[in-house]
Amino acid sequence: MGRMRVLVTTSPGTGHVFPTLSFAQAVKAAGHDVLYAMAGNTGAVVGAGLHVADAAPGFDFGQVFVENLALAQDGTVEGVLRLFAKVSEPVLDAVVAVGEQWRPDLVVHSPLQAAGPLLAAKLGVPAVCHNLSFAQLDDGFAQAFPVMSRELAVHYDKHGVYSPPETSLTLSVTPPEVHPSGQDTWPMRYVPYNGGGLVPDWLLAPTRRRRVAVTLGTVLPMMAGLGALQPFLAAAGEVDAEFVLALGDIDYATLGELPANVRPVGYLPLGLLLAQCDAAIHHGGAGTTMTTADSGVPQLVLPHGADQFLNAEVVRRTGTGLQVAPADLSAELLNRLLSDVDMRNAARLMRDRLHAMPSPAQVVRGLAELTSARG
């Protein structure tokens, strides 16, 4: 089995990049070569000790989302695919150019990044769809290709691509007990990557109070503000617990006076924080939902859009947490989150199921065998 070259391309944004980094690090640790070709949060890739070719330096993807958000407002898969076709468009030619120069043995892509399958089809190498969370396309990019190729027809024609890659696989991070896998789907354990950080003294110190992590991810506070937290703040003071408000680099003064049991902090790697928590409250983003599931604590999800509702529904259906509209959050629900024994046991069962899945290192070995067999 020879040395393998793996090109990874993702949609912009931390929530699309972070979930792929543990896999990419496993590729590197196994002695293979890995290169990202993408745009947006390239700093996250560099921070993980990996190499990246910036496919659209300085491009404002936020503006693309704002201008095309209406495409996804009907809540359908097709609407989301049409939106992300627009998001993919600025990087297509650059990703193909990098791939033609670097010549990967396979291309790994996030579910909504059209550049990956386009490149794989043009080079005649396998395309591997790396699902990011419980919310997933059932058959990887095959479900997306008709919509993406129609929306991006000019680019597909230019590169002579008229059909999906001949070999397409999907890496599913959802336990098969929750979502059965198809024959071209490989299960893979979700190994959280949240970046590194300094451990504050208070986080490891013994505490008599139960502790709850509260986050809205990296995108929602910028796009929608912090209004969704007001019902939570109104209820938190009535609950005997410490709530760690981990919203990153924001001005907490905009929230007004906080209850005494709410601790505002800057950026803390979520996995580090959750290891010292009894529960979590969050927006339902891919990385946040999966990192919470990996930690084995109950979660209360306040979904706002896109895949957040799909993740929240799986959390509700599996009994590992609650799905609540932000305006309906109450002290009663917060107490239930912390006291429901069945919910706590279901969260631990989900953690155990996740940990029983093949590791990224095992999956990398399988992919190396696949590329070696292809010659």
C-alpha positions in Angstrom: 0.0 0.0 0.0 1.7 3.2 -1.2 1.5 6.8 0.0 -1.9 8.4 -0.7 -2.7 11.9 -1.7 -6.0 13.3 -0.3 -7.4 16.6 -1.3 -10.1 18.0 1.1 -12.5 20.8 0.1 -15.2 22.2 2.3 -17.8 24.9 2.4 -16.6 28.1 4.1 -17.3 28.5 7.8 -16.0 26.9 11.0 -19.0 24.5 11.2 -18.0 23.0 7.9 -14.3 22.9 8.4 -13.8 21.8 12.0 -15.7 18.4 11.6 -13.2 17.3 8.9 -10.0 18.1 10.7 -9.7 15.0 12.8 -10.0 12.9 9.7 -7.4 15.0 7.9 -5.0 14.7 10.8 -5.6 10.9 10.7 -4.5 10.9 7.1 -1.4 12.8 7.9 -0.6 10.7 11.0 -0.8 7.5 8.8 2.0 8.9 6.6 -0.1 10.1 3.7 -0.3 13.5 2.2 -3.3 15.8 2.7 -4.0 19.2 1.2 -7.0 21.5 1.7 -8.3 23.6 -1.2 -11.0 25.9 0.0 -11.8 29.4 1.1 -13.2 31.1 4.1 -11.8 30.0 7.4 -8.4 28.8 6.1 -6.9 29.8 9.4 -8.6 26.9 11.1 -6.8 24.5 8.8 -3.4 26.2 9.3 -4.1 26.2 13.1 -4.6 22.4 12.9 -1.1 22.0 11.5 -2.3 21.2 8.0 -1.7 22.9 4.6 -4.3 24.8 2.6 -4.5 26.5 -0.8 -6.8 29.5 -0.5 -9.3 29.2 -3.4 -10.8 32.7 -3.0 -8.6 35.0 -1.0 -10.5 37.8 0.7 -13.9 36.8 -0.8 -16.9 37.8 1.3 -19.0 34.7 1.6 -21.2 36.4 4.1 -22.5 38.6 1.4 -23.3 35.5 -0.8 -25.4 34.1 2.0 -27.2 37.3 2.6 -28.0 37.8 -1.1 -29.2 34.2 -1.7 -30.7 33.2 1.7 -34.2 33.3 0.2 -33.3 30.2 -1.9 -33.3 28.1 1.3 -36.2 29.6 3.1 -38.7 26.9 2.0 -36.8 24.5 4.2 -36.4 21.9 1.5 -33.2 20.0 0.7 -33.3 21.4 -2.9 -33.4 24.9 -1.5 -30.4 24.4 0.7 -28.5 22.8 -2.3 -29.3 25.8 -4.5 -28.0 28.2 -1.8 -24.8 26.2 -1.4 -24.3 26.0 -5.2 -24.0 29.8 -5.0 -21.6 29.5 -2.1 -19.5 26.9 -4.0 -19.3 28.9 -7.2 -16.5 31.3 -6.2 -14.0 28.5 -5.6 -14.8 26.0 -8.3 -12.2 26.9 -10.9 -9.5 27.4 -8.3 -10.1 24.1 -6.6 -10.0 22.3 -10.0 -6.8 24.1 -10.8 -5.2 23.0 -7.5 -6.3 19.5 -8.0 -5.0 19.3 -11.6 -1.6 20.4 -10.4 -1.4 18.4 -7.2 -3.1 15.2 -8.6 -4.8 13.6 -5.6 -5.7 9.9 -5.4 -9.1 10.9 -3.9 -11.1 14.0 -3.1 -12.9 14.4 0.2 -15.6 17.1 0.4 -18.2 18.4 2.9 -21.8 17.5 1.8 -22.6 20.9 0.3 -19.3 21.8 -1.4 -19.8 21.2 -5.2 -16.1 21.7 -6.0 -15.1 18.2 -4.6 -17.3 16.0 -6.9 -16.6 18.3 -9.8 -12.8 17.8 -9.4 -13.1 14.1 -8.7 -15.2 13.5 -11.8 -12.8 15.5 -13.9 -9.7 13.6 -12.6 -11.4 10.2 -12.6 -10.7 9.6 -8.9 -13.1 8.6 -6.0 -15.1 11.3 -4.3 -15.7 10.9 -0.6 -18.5 12.9 1.0 -17.6 13.6 4.7 -20.9 14.0 6.5 -20.6 16.5 9.4 -23.4 15.6 11.8 -26.7 13.8 12.3 -28.1 15.9 9.4 -26.9 14.2 6.3 -27.7 13.5 2.6 -28.7 9.8 2.6 -26.6 9.0 -0.4 -23.9 11.6 -0.3 -23.5 13.9 -3.4 -25.5 11.6 -5.6 -28.6 13.2 -4.1 -27.1 16.7 -4.7 -25.6 16.3 -8.2 -28.8 17.0 -10.3 -29.4 20.2 -8.4 -25.8 21.4 -8.2 -25.0 20.5 -11.8 -28.0 22.4 -13.0 -27.3 25.5 -10.9 -23.6 25.4 -11.9 -24.1 24.2 -15.5 -21.7 26.8 -17.0 -18.9 25.5 -14.9 -19.6 21.8 -15.3 -19.8 22.3 -19.1 -16.5 24.2 -19.0 -14.8 21.3 -17.3 -16.5 18.7 -19.4 -18.3 17.1 -16.4 -21.8 15.7 -17.1 -22.2 12.9 -14.6 -21.2 12.2 -10.9 -17.8 10.7 -10.1 -17.6 7.0 -11.1 -16.7 6.1 -7.5 -18.5 7.9 -4.7 -18.5 7.0 -1.0 -20.0 8.7 2.1 -18.4 8.8 5.5 -21.3 8.8 8.0 -20.7 10.0 11.6 -24.1 8.9 12.7 -24.4 5.5 14.5 -26.1 2.9 12.3 -28.6 2.4 15.1 -29.8 6.0 14.5 -29.5 6.1 10.7 -28.8 2.8 8.9 -25.9 3.0 6.4 -26.2 2.1 2.7 -23.7 0.0 0.8 -21.6 2.9 -0.3 -21.6 4.5 3.2 -18.7 3.9 5.6 -19.4 4.6 9.3 -16.7 6.7 11.0 -16.5 7.9 14.6 -16.9 11.6 15.0 -13.8 12.8 16.8 -14.4 16.4 18.0 -11.9 19.1 16.9 -12.4 22.4 18.5 -8.9 23.9 18.4 -6.6 24.2 21.3 -6.9 26.6 24.3 -5.7 27.5 27.7 -7.5 25.7 30.6 -8.8 28.3 33.1 -8.3 27.4 36.8 -12.0 27.6 37.6 -12.9 25.0 35.0 -11.1 22.2 36.8 -11.8 23.3 40.3 -14.4 21.3 42.3 -17.9 22.8 42.3 -21.0 21.8 44.2 -23.2 23.2 41.5 -24.2 21.5 38.3 -22.7 23.2 35.2 -24.2 23.9 31.8 -22.4 25.0 28.7 -24.3 27.6 26.6 -23.2 28.5 23.1 -24.6 29.7 19.8 -21.7 28.7 17.6 -19.7 31.1 15.4 -22.1 32.2 12.8 -25.5 32.8 14.5 -24.3 35.6 16.8 -23.0 37.5 13.7 -26.0 36.8 11.5 -28.9 37.0 13.9 -27.5 38.7 17.0 -28.1 37.5 20.6 -31.8 38.1 21.0 -32.4 34.4 21.3 -30.7 34.4 24.6 -33.1 36.7 26.4 -35.6 34.0 27.4 -32.7 31.9 28.7 -31.3 34.8 30.7 -34.7 35.4 32.2 -35.0 31.8 33.4 -31.4 31.0 34.4 -31.5 32.9 37.6 -34.2 30.6 38.9 -32.2 27.4 38.4 -29.6 26.0 40.9 -26.8 25.6 38.4 -23.8 27.5 36.9 -24.3 28.4 33.2 -21.1 29.1 31.3 -21.9 31.5 28.5 -19.3 30.7 25.8 -20.0 33.0 22.9 -16.5 33.8 21.8 -15.3 37.3 21.1 -18.4 39.3 21.7 -19.3 42.3 23.8 -21.3 40.8 26.7 -22.4 44.3 27.8 -25.0 44.1 25.0 -26.8 41.4 27.0 -27.3 43.8 30.0 -26.9 42.6 33.6 -26.4 38.9 33.8 -27.8 36.6 36.5 -25.2 35.8 39.2 -25.1 32.2 38.2 -24.2 33.0 34.5 -20.5 33.1 33.8 -19.5 34.9 30.6 -16.2 33.6 29.0 -14.4 34.2 25.8 -13.5 31.4 23.5 -13.2 27.9 25.1 -12.8 24.8 23.0 -16.2 23.1 23.3 -14.9 19.6 24.0 -12.8 20.9 26.9 -15.8 22.8 28.4 -18.2 19.9 28.0 -15.9 17.5 29.8 -16.7 19.6 32.9 -20.4 20.1 32.3 -23.6 18.2 33.1 -25.6 19.5 30.1 -25.4 21.9 27.1 -27.7 24.5 25.5 -27.0 25.4 21.9 -28.2 26.2 18.4 -28.0 22.8 16.8 -25.0 23.4 14.6 -23.1 20.4 13.2 -20.0 20.5 15.3 -21.7 21.6 18.4 -24.4 18.9 18.3 -21.8 16.2 17.6 -19.3 17.3 20.2 -22.1 17.4 22.8 -23.2 13.9 21.7 -19.6 12.7 22.0 -19.4 14.1 25.6 -22.5 12.1 26.7 -24.5 14.9 28.3 -28.1 15.9 27.6 -28.6 18.8 25.3 -31.3 21.5 24.8 -31.3 22.7 21.2 -32.6 26.0 20.0 -32.5 25.7 16.2 -32.7 28.7 14.0 -32.2 27.4 10.4 -30.7 25.1 7.9 -29.5 21.7 9.3 -30.0 22.9 12.8 -33.6 21.6 12.8 -32.5 18.2 11.5 -29.9 17.9 14.2 -32.5 19.0 16.8 -35.0 16.4 15.6 -32.5 13.6 16.0 -31.7 14.8 19.5 -35.4 14.8 20.4 -36.2 11.5 18.7 -33.3 9.6 20.4 -34.3 11.0 23.8 -30.8 12.6 24.3 -32.2 16.1 24.7 -34.9 18.6 24.0 -35.8 20.7 21.0 -37.3 24.1 22.0 -38.1 27.4 20.3 -35.9 30.1 21.9 -39.0 32.0 23.0 -40.3 29.0 24.9 -37.3 28.4 27.1 -38.2 28.3 30.8 -36.8 27.5 34.2 -38.9 24.4 34.1 -37.2 23.1 31.0 -33.8 24.0 32.3 -34.5 21.9 35.5 -35.8 19.0 33.3 -32.6 19.1 31.3 -30.6 18.7 34.5 -32.8 16.2 36.3 -34.3 13.8 33.7 -32.6 10.4 34.3 -33.9 8.8 31.1 -32.4 11.7 29.1 -29.1 11.4 30.8 -29.0 7.6 30.2 -29.9 8.1 26.5 -27.1 10.7 26.1 -24.6 8.2 27.5 -25.9 5.5 25.2 -25.4 7.8 22.2 -21.9 8.5 23.4 -21.1 4.8 23.7 -22.5 4.2 20.2 -20.4 6.9 18.7 -17.3 5.6 20.4 -18.0 2.1 19.1 -17.8 3.3 15.4 -14.6 2.8 13.4 -12.0 5.5 14.1 -10.8 7.9 11.5 -7.5 6.0 11.5 -9.3 2.8 10.6 -11.2 4.5 7.8 -8.0 6.0 6.4 -6.6 2.5 6.2 -9.6 1.4 4.2 -9.4 4.3 1.8 -5.7 3.6 1.3 -6.6 0.1 0.3 -9.2 1.4 -2.0 -6.8 3.7 -3.8 -4.1 1.1 -3.9 -6.5 -1.4 -5.5 -7.3 1.1 -8.2 -3.6 1.3 -9.1 
